[in-house]
Amino acid sequence: MMWPWAVHWVTLVLVLVYPAVAQYSSDLCSWRGSGLSHESHRRDVEQIYLRCSQGSMEWLYPTGAIIVNLRPNTEPSPGRTGDLHVCIKPQLHSQGSHLYLERAGDLRLLMAESEQPQGGVRCFGYADGALFVEAVPQADISRRITAFQYELVPSHGPRVHLYPHLKPGFVTCEPCSDEEVLVAVCTSDFAGRGVFQGVLASADKRSQAAAVALSRLHHQKTRVFTGGGGRVRHWTGRVNVPAECGVPPSGDDYLFTGSVHFGEAWLGCAPRYKDFLRLYVGARRAGINPCHVDID
């Protein structure tokens, strides 16, 4: 089942003439600066370089423009840069700038100033260009702060396309193959055994959030599931599921795997746990399991 969901993109080709380009090289994950430092050069374009898989930018009192050059913290394999996507999520208080995608002097609108307080996510291909942040001319720039988080996300891997912001309209709700399940339990950002406890309210119409309880947590890259203390080990949390797929019924035990984006868990492969056990035991006997999972 294909999901007919698409992001509205506005394409603009602008010719902007700036008298100077300031270079700011950095290996930091995040950048924080102020437009007041170059207010007398409002038409300058600054360039910043961030070499990290995720981080943030905060631009106080924005004036002029900034080109944000993002680089992965490890060099991609030859020919694999096209597999990377850049995802941007503005803070709810972000204002004062428009966000564009810049390539060879052409600008395509990524997110207008008025859209940023909605906290939506926009993604684009790593090879499609750099992020161009242009301040909206203001008579009074006080209390204006442009702030957002970014992530570099690979567009390959087990059900990574279930993250609906990567490739809108290309998400499928079909179950994972046996091979995908075996790879997912090893390489996903989280993997555990648990049950769905019900659907939670969500402001994002493109996804649903579900409360889950885990009786076993195989691993998690970040702390999206909490608990586990005491004699009875128990973890709780929430996972996001694309709206078209819906949340599976509660009652059965599932294997939860998935990815974490901007601190939120997104469900990937999620077979019933009894089906995963049968698959994993068979793969272990045949010597084809890609990693060891403690199922005892």
N, C-alpha and C positions, 0 to 999 in steps of 0.2 A: 504494500500500500504506500503510495507516494504522498508526500505532504505538500500541497500547493500553497506554500507560504513564501512570500517574497518581501524584501526590504525595498522601500521606495528610495531610489537614488536620484539625486539631482546632479546633472553634469554641467559644469561651468568651465568655459575656457576663458581665462582672464589674462590680460597682458598687464603685469604690474612692474613698474619701473622704480627700483629703490636705489638710492645713490651709494649705498655701502652695504657690505655683508660682513658682520662680525663673527669670528670663529671662536667657539668655546668647546674645546675637546675635553671629554670626560669618560672615565671608565666606570662611573657610578651607575647604580641601578635607578636612582631617582634624582630629580633636579628641582630646585626651588630658587626662584629669582624674582626680581622686582623690575617693573617697567620704569620706576622712578630713576633707576641708575642710568638710563639713557633717554630720559624724557625730552631732552633737547634735540635728540636725533630720532624723532618719532617714525621716520620712514626707513630706518635701518632694519635689516633682517639679520637676526642672530641665528647661529647654527649651534645646536648642542648635540652631543654624541653620547648615547647611553648603550652600554654593552652588558645586557642582562636579559634573562628570559622573562622577567616581570619587574615592574617598578611603578613609579608614579611621577607626575609632573605637577608643580604648583607655581603658577605665574601670578604674582600679586600686581595690581594696578597695571594691567596689560596695555602696552603701547607698541605700535609698529607690528612686527611679525617675527615668528620663530620657526625655523625648520628643525624638526626633531628627527634625528637620524638614529634609528634603532638597530642594534646589532645583537645576534645571539652570543651568549657567553662561551659557547663552544662552536668551532667552525663546523658548519653542516657538511655532510658527505658531498663529494662532487656531484653536481646535478640535482641536489636535493633542496636547494634554496626555494625552488618553486613549490615545495611541499609545506612551507611555513606560511602562516597567516598572522597578521597583527590584529589584535582585538583591543578596542578602546572602550572604557566605561567611565564617563564623567561623574564627578561627585554631584550630589543633589544641589549643592550651593554654587556650582560652576556657572560663571557668566562672564561676559566681557569680550568673548572671542568667538569666531567661527572656526570650525575644524575642516580642513581640506586635505585631499590627497594630491600631492604634487609630483609631477613627472615631466621632465624636459620642459619646464616652464608653464605647463598647462595645469590648471587647478580644477579638481572635481569636488563639489561640496560633499563632505562626509557627515557633518552634523552642525546645524545652525545653532546659534546661541540660545534660541528659544526652546530647542529640543533637549538641551543638556540637563535641566532640572528634572527631567523624567527618568534619568538614570539608566537609559537604554544602552545596549551594547552594539557597536559597529565593528565589523571585521573586514579586512581587505588582504589581498595577497601580498606577501613580503616583497615580491619582485615588482609590484604595481607602482611603487613610488614611496616617497617620504611623507611624513605627517607635517602639514603646513598649518600653523596656528596663527591666525591674523586677528589682531585686536579690532573690535568695533569702535570707530571714532566716537569719543564721548567728551562732552564739555567738562564733566566731572568724573574722574576715574576712581574716586574713593569708593571703597567697599566692593570693588570689582576684583574677583579672583577666578582665574581659569584653573581648574584642577581636575585631573583624571588619572586613572590607573591604566596600565597597559600590560598585555601579555603577548608573548610569541608562542603560537600554538601550532603544533604539527598537524597537518591535515590527513595523516595516515595513521593507522592503528586500529585496534578493535573498536568498532562502532564509535569512533571519534566524531563521525558525522551526525550522531544523535545530539550533538551540541548545535542547536538550530541556527546560531548566529554565524557559523562558519560558511556554510553554503546554503543559503535560504532556498527552499524548494527541492532540495536533494536529500532530505531526511527520510529514512524508511523505517517502518515499524516491524519489519520482518525479524523473526528470531535469529540470534547469532548461530553460525555454523558451529559444529563440534570443535573445529580448529580455532575459531575465534574465541570460544569460551576458554579453552585451555591456555591460549595466549593472554586473554584478559585477566585471568586470576593471577597471572604472574606479573604483568606489566602495568596494570591499571593503577591509578592514584589511590584507590582503596578496594578492598575485597573483604567480604564478611558474610556470615550467615544470619538471616533474620526474617522478620515479617513486616508487611505493610500494616500500618495502624490507622490509615485514613488520609483523606485529602485535606490539605490546608489551604487557607485563603492565599491568593497570589495576585499581585497587581499586574503581572506580565501575562497578557492574553495568549502569548505564544507557548506558554509552558504551564504545567501544574506542579505543585509542591506536595510531597507526601511525607508524613511522619513515619519513621521506621524504628524498630527496636531490634538490636543484634544480640544474639546469644554467643556469637564467636566473631572476633575481629582478626582476620588473618594479617592484614597490614593496612596502614593508611599513611599517606605522605604528609598530610596536614591534619590538624585536629578538627575534622568535621563531625566526628562522632565522639561523644563524651560519656564518661562513666567508667565502668570496668572495675571499680573498687569493691571491697568487701568479699564475703565468701561466695556470694552469687554474682558471677560476672555478667554484666549487662551494659550495653551501650545504646544510646539514643541519638537521634539526629533527624535530618530531613534530606531528601533527595529531590532533584528537579527532573521532570519527565516532559518531553515535548507534548503539547496539548493534543496533537492528533493521535498520539499513542494511548494516552490515558494511563491511569494507575491500575495495576493488576489487583484482583480481589484479595482481601486479607484472609488469613487463616493458614495458608501454606507457607512453608519455609522456602526462601529463595536464596540464591547466591547473588549478592549485590556486588557489582563491579562498576567502575566508572571513572570519570575525570573530575577534577576540581578547577573551577574557573572563578576568579575574583572572590575566593573564599566560599563558594557554594558548590555542593556536590551535584553532579549530573550523572544520571543513571546510564550505564552502558549495557553490557551483556548481563542479563538477569534471569537465568533459567531456574526452574524449581531445584531446590538443593538435592533432592533425591536423584534427579536426572544428572546433575553435575557429579554426584558421587559415583554413579554408575559409569559415567564417561571417564572420570579421572582414574578410577580403579582399573578400568580396562586399558587406558593409556599407560599407566604405570606398569602393568603386567607386560605390556608389549614393548616397554622401554622407550616410548615416544612422548612422555610427558615433558614439557619444556622446563618445568621447575618442580621443586618439591613443595607440597602443601600438606600441612599437618591436619589430617582429617580424623585422627583417633580421639 
